[in-house]
């Protein structure tokens, strides 16, 4: 109903209501539902301020439903909590955020504002701060009884930051979102065990000093029955599970019944430990990134993927290169369009070094973790804008293409199309149907492809024709 032009809809709605106030009075219930739409369709924490300044009736309706309208006082480096408490009559929850600063710390007066705001711990519902305010952050040693969202970011400031075990007294009973970026926290387990309402857990870029053993992580997950989104990422390949201690998979598994999104960056053995102990029946977005050379056999991951309902009917695979970030991966998607969708996807990726095997690690990962599906009929090769053109040998492409035994349509874009067509040319001899045996169509996007390049695969097309498995080449504009 409100799927497009939301900003205009909100503005027009309020303008019309404002004019209506001048001639008539709307029922409070009608006003409330209009206000609810208005404040929930914007990222502006102060959207409700506009409403309470129109007239006494509007002010009454807004302040009569502070929880339903999610009214909060938003403290930033330029807005002191004390001033807001003097203005607004209700005991509204306080949100503390410095995101409008980007990465630049405020002046001393701005820092004082945040420090003063943190003293109102009995009313603070959300904290989103960068590491420049580290001293007052680590001084938060008492529980925050109404805190629902905690986000702390280091963002590569070159500081050796560690949250102490005493942080927040180890208790956040109403916490729903915990997001730590580049910050080790030895007491994270204690904090997680203190709450049963967590829906989002994001432990990103964990330094080696903050390593969390997979056994401990499983213990924490077992208590988070409402968890919907989980992101666990390590900064260094040194953060790896001890293979000597790996045990056979246990019969008892933890059911994360609400989990729909799972992202992991680290060691394949670590993820094997995790997925061998959990079930996530509603999972529909799974993103995996392994460090190069740490991709071993992953039978537990293969079992986990093949027994997750959303990943049993994937339609297409997209090879994705982010050369500037040394990131290479394959995204499996149910989408039939030109790009993979954001939801319902499985992504297998590898972070590689210039001297590492890179692409062959990805080939090994796809062969080990992904069960070939008859529904997967389309393969695309995408080379995202990058100053680094990946150099992949013909033999490596051939091994990669062997994985996709059910693919009927091959989409080729950009520089990668040259490399793949070179690989196809090498298949023009014996065994021409051993790689991509079900292939029927090659779609070449003309913007990046010359006639000479297209001629290079004519031997492959001719060989497939003679084999009784013809392939048609289509040039797309």
Beta strands, then each sheet from edge to edge (+ up, - down):
strand 1: 72-75
strand 2: 93-97
strand 3: 124-130
strand 4: 149-153
strand 5: 162-163
strand 6: 177-181
strand 7: 184-185
strand 8: 200-206
strand 9: 229-234
strand 10: 254-255
strand 11: 261-266
strand 12: 278-279
strand 13: 285-291
strand 14: 316-322
strand 15: 327-333
strand 16: 346-351
strand 17: 378-383
strand 18: 409-412
strand 19: 441-445
strand 20: 472-476
sheet 1: 1+ 2+ 3+ 4+ 6+ 8+ 9+ 11+ 13+ 16+ 15- 14+ 17+ 18+ 19+ 20+
sheet 2: 5+ 7+
sheet 3: 10+ 12+
end
